Amino acid sequence: MAHDAPNGPPRPTGPGSPQDMPPAPGQPPLDPQDADKLPEPIRDELLAPAPGAIDTESRELRDGLNPCPKCGSTEVRHRAGSDRLVCLYCRHEWAATRVEEAFGLGDGIAELRGTQVASGARDIDPDALDLRSYRCAGCGAEVVINTASSMTARCHWCRHVLGVNEQIDNGAVPDAVLPFRIRKEDAVARIRQFVGSRRLFALKAFKDEFTPENVVGVYLPYMVVDARGSADTAGLGEVLTRRYTRGEGKNKQTFYDADVWRVQRHVDFTVDDLTLESSVARGNLDIRRNTHNVINTILPFDTKNAVTWNASYLVGYTSERRDRDVEHLMPRLREQMLSIARAQVQPSVARYDRGVRWEQERLDLEGTRWVAMYLPVWLYAYHQPGPDGGLRHYIAVNGRSGETMGSVPVQTWKLLLAALGIGTMVEALVLWIIARVA
């Protein structure tokens, strides 16, 4: 019995066919019902959404003006100690919209597939210009803002305040900002208390020059990531069965007998608002030249309260713009996710009282969502002269929680003297106890 041949070239059926991998260019498209016949990794990759941008740009602020909704004045500032904006002309206050509520960024983490990037976190164009020109809506004058040093400027004719609220390709405008909650005077008091408890061993020059009032409020760039993944681990676990000693005196040795088990674990998990530094300079943790690592000790930040981007929040503060893309931060994300996976499986291996030695680990990153965000930090810096340019010390205060940590330059001879004194006291105490027992 004859059969009609299908239109177009015949579909391959051997190795390399659509049953094993996506069809080659020029071949018939893959039927939706055939997707279930593909290997699972290939099927998931085919069905995952293409990497796309979540548009978080504020259309109403693109002209650079952020007027008061009550009187229209552009004299708008962040109200210290809150998340609100205040008009300096009529004193009207209003709350900005939380970025998660505005764009649904807190939803659907368990269903994430592929890579989703918010528009403020898109790749940086190395050729993008720092200078931005705006036409003042008040008088029509041209106002130029250098985004390398400031995000706002005042019109020299009509005195309107303009801000950079459009998302530009140089990494200066993120998707969201987490406003300062800790006031400057509170940060000064916390830094003073931190140094006060360490003054005994501090460098004399540092104590003479210590001026906590010089603390600076800085918005530091971070990527905040939601992720969904799964991990497989395999290794050897040991259960103690017997402990015994052999020998006498100085030759006594302790031996352990244990049952060795092959251990395998699989875990599916999600991560909500993982923060990753997106500045090359702050990510440089060279302890011979700086103490940037103190920034990590004041985490976490309450990123759930971050609001949609508005340049008015930066008035009176400084900021560092992002210079790392998603591609650069992906290895760090995988490292953090694998560390979280280890913590997830740890409770299930508690019965192995001699521990588990993991020999194989694999992470499948199934979906991610990236949002660029400015996080608030009060920073006090001190440069200690020395070889190779010396060492820069930092004391940092979390601009939301007030958590404080830092590095204070110390006089080495005082530490050595204290160590010798404590060692002598301990030795004398031990000799006294031995004499009493004897």
N, C-alpha and C positions, 0 to 999 in steps of 0.2 A: 504494500500500500504506500503510495507516494505522499510525502509531506512537503508543504510549502516551506521554503527557506526563509528565515527571518530577514527583514530589511537591514542593510548595512553589513559591515564586516562581522564575521563570526566571533562570538565571545570566547576567550580562552578558557580552558578547563583544567590545564595542568598546573604545575608549581608556578607561583607568581601570578596566578589568576585572581579575580576578585574574591575567590573563596579564601585566599591567603593574605592578600594585601589590596590596598586601593588600586583601581584600574589605572593603567598607564595613560599618558596623554594621547588623545585620539581614539581611545576605546569607549564603548558605550558607558554611560553613567551607571553607577551602582544603584540597583533598586533598593528602596527602603527596607523591603522584607529580607533582602540579602545581608543587611548589616548584622543581623543576629548570628550569621554564619562565620563572621570574621573573628580572629583571636581577640580576646577581651581588651588588651592594651591598644590595639589598632582601632577597635570599635569605639572605645572611649575617646581617643584622640579625634576620630572623625566626627563624633557627635558633640564634642565640646564646642562651646561658642568661640568664635574668633576673638583674639585679644581686642578688647574695645575700651573706649573711654567712657567714664561716667561724667557727664557734663555738670560741673559744680560752679560754673562761672555766674556771677551776678550781673544780669543784663541791665538792671536799673542803675547800677553804679559804674557802668563802663565809661561814662563821660568824666569820671574823676570826682564828681561831687557826691557828698554824703550829707544831704540836708536834714535838718531837724524836721520830723514829721509834723510838728506843731507850728513852728514859726518860720521854717525855711532857712535858718542860719546854718552856715557850714562850720561854726565854731563848736565842733563835736569832739569829745574826748571820752576815754575810758574812765568810768567812775571807780576810783581806787577802792579796793577791798570787795569788789563785786564783779559780776559778769555783764554789767549793764553799761550802756552808753548814756552820756549826759550832754545836753546842750548848755554851753556856757553863757548863752544869751538869755534864754527864758527858763533855764534850769529844768526843762522837761527831761525825763528819763524813760528809756525804753529798753526792753530785753531783745537781744539778737536771737536768731533762730539756731537751735542746735543742729549741727551738720548731719547727725544721724537721722534726726526727724525730717530734715529738709529733703534728703536724698535717699532715705531708706537704707543707710549704710550699716545699720545694726541688725538687719534682717537677712535671712536666707544663707547663713554661714554653712549650715549642714548641707545645702544644695549647691555650694560653689563648684564651678567647673571651669577649667582654663584660667587665664590670667585677665583680671579686670583691673583697669587702671583709671583712677579719677583724673580729670583733665588737668588739675594742678600738679599731678605727679608724672605727667608724660615726660618723655626724654628731653633733655636739655639740648638746645642748639648751641654749639660752641661759638658760632658766629653771631649770635643774637646781641643786639646793642643794649647797653645799660641806659642810655638816654632815651627818655620818652617825652613826647610833646603832646600837650593837651590844650584845647581851646577853652578858655574860661567861659562858662555859661553865664556868668554875671556881666562881663563886659566885652567878651570876644577876644581878649589878649591871648597870645601864645605863652604857655607856661611849660618850662622844661624841668623834668624831674630826673635826677641821676639815681637810678635804683641801686647802684653800688653802695650808696651811702645813706639814702633816705627813701621813704615810701610816701611822703607827703611834702607839699610845698605850698606857699602862699602866693596868690596872684599879686604882683607888685603894683597893680593899678587899683583894683577894687577890694583887695584884701581877702577875697574868698580863699578858703582852704581846699586844695585838690589833693586827692590820693590815688595811688596806683591800685585800682581794683580789678583791672582786666588781667587775665592770666597770660603772661608773656613767656617766651621760650628760654629765658635765662635762669629759671628756677627761683626767681625772687618772690613770686606770688603763689602760695600754697592753696590747698582746698579749704583749710580751716585754721583757726587760731584758738588756743586755750588761754584766756586772759589771766593776767596776774591777779591773785587773790591776796597774797601777802604784801602788805605795804612796805615801803622802803624803811621806815623807822623800825618796824618789826624785824626786817632782815638785818639791819645794823645791829640791833640788840642780840640777835642770835649769833651773828659772827663774833661780836665782842665776847659773848659767853663762851663760844667755842675756843677762841684764842686764850681767854683767861684761864681756862683749865689746863693749858699747855705752856704757860709763860715760863715755868721753871726752867725748861730745857730749850726755850726758843732762842734763836740767834739775837744778839744784842741789837744789831742794826735793824732787824725786823721789828723788835719791840719799840725802838726809837721812832721808826717811820710808820708804824701801824696807824692807819686812818680809815676805820671802817665806813666813815661817811662817804668814801669814794667808791662804794659798791655800785655796780652798774646793773640795771635790769636789761637782760638780753633774751630775745626770742631765738631759740635754737631750732634748726630744721630737723625734723624726724619724718620717717615713713611709718605710718600706723597700718598694720597689716592684719586682715582677717584671713584665715587659712583653714583648709580641710585636707587631711592626709591620713595615711595608714602606714604602719611600720611593722616589720617582721624582724625578730631578733632570735638568735640561736647561740647556745653556749653550753658550758658545763657547770652544774651546780653540785655542791658537796654538802652532805649531811653527816655530822659528827657521830661516830658510833662508839669510840673509845679514846680515852686520854690516859697516858701512863708515863712514868719516868724510869730511866735507867742510869746506872752509875751512881757514884757517891761524891760528895764534896764539890770541888770545882769541875769535876767531870760529869756532873749530873746533867742529863738531857731529857727534854720532854718530847714525847712522840704523840702523834694523832693518827687515828684510823678513821676513815670516812668512806661512805658510799658515794660514788660519783654517778650523776645522772645527766643525761642529755636533756637540755631544757630548750623549748621553743615557745615563743609567744607572738601573738598577733594583736594589734590594737588599732582601732579606728578612732580618730579624735579630731576635734576642732580647736582652733585658737582664735580668741577674740581680742583685738586691739593689742597686738604685739608691737612694741616700739623699737625701731631700728634707726641709729644715727645715720643721717644722710649728708654729712659733711666730712670731706676727706681730712681736714685739719683736726676736727674733734675726734675722728676715728683713729688718728695717729697716737697710739698709746706708748710713745717712747719715754720711759720713766727717767732716762738720762737728761731729757730736755724739758719735759713738762709733766704736769699731774692731771692731764685730761681725764684720767680714769675716775676721778672723784665724781664726775657727772653721773656715772652709772650707779653710784652708791646712793643717790638721792631719789632714784626711781622707787615706786611708780608714780605716774601722773594720772589724774582722773580724766582720761581722754573722752569719756562719755559726755562730758560737759563742754567739749569743744564746740565753738560756734562757727557759722559760715564766715568766710573771709571778709574782713572789712579793715581797710588801712587805718581807720581812725583808732583802732586798738593799739597801734604802734607808736602813736604820738607820745613823746617823752621817754621812749625806750629805744634801744638799738636792736638790730637783728642780723643774723648771718644767713645768707641764702643757701639753698640746697645746691650741691654740685655732684651728686651721685644719683644714677638712674636705677630703675628696677633691676636691670641686668646686673649691675654691680653689686646690688644687695642680695640677690638671690642665693649665693652661697652662704651668706650669713643667716638668711632665713632657714635654709635647710639644716644648718648646724643647730640653730635654736629649736627647730621642730624635732630633730632627732633627740636632743636633750630632754624635751618635754615627753617624748615617747618613752624614753628610759624611765622617767619618773612615773609614767602611767602604769608600766608593767611591774614596777618595784614591789607594790603590795602583794602581788600574786606569787612572788618567789621568797616570801618571808620564811617558809619552812626550811629553806636551805641555809642552815645556821652558819655554815662555813663560807657562805657567799656564792655568787654566780660570776663566772668569768665569761663575758659575752665575746664570742669569736666572730660572729657575723651579724651585720645590721644592714637593713635596707629600708629606705623611706620612699614612699610614693606620694608626691605632692599633687593632689587631685584638683585643687582649686585655690586661687588666691585673689584678694582684693586689696589694692594699694591706695592709700590716701596720704597726701603730703600735708604736714601740720607743723605749725610753730608752737613750741612748748616753752613756758616761762621759767627763767632761772636768774636769780640774783648772783652775780659773780664779783668776788674780790680777788685781785691778782697782785702778786709780789714777785719781782725778779731778783733772784739770788745770784750775784756775780760768781763766775767760776770758769774753768776751762771749757772750751768748745761752746762758748756763748752763755754758759751758766744754766740755771734751772729756773723755770717759771712755776711758781706755786699758785694754786687756786683754792679758794674756799667758796663752796657753792651752796645756795639755799634754794630748795624747791619752791617755786613761786606760787604753788597751790597748797602744799601740805606744811611747808616750813621745815621739812627735813634738811639737816645741815651736816655737811661733811667737807673735809678739806685737808690740805697739807701745810704744815707749819715748818719753816726751816729751823733746824736744831743745831746746837753746839755739840759736836761729837765728844769733846773732852768731858763735858758734863755727864753724858750718857755713860761713858766708860767709867768715870769716877763713881757714879751711882751703882753700876753693875758690880764693880769691885767691892764697894761698901756692903751691898746686899749679900754678895758671895761670902764675904768675911763673917758677916753676922750669922748666916746660915751654918757655916762651918763651925763657928763657936758654939752655936746652939746644939749641933749634933754631938760635939765633943762633950758638952755639959751633960747631955742625956746619957751618953755612954758611960761617963764617970759615975752618974747617979745609979745606973743599973748595976755597974760593977760593985 
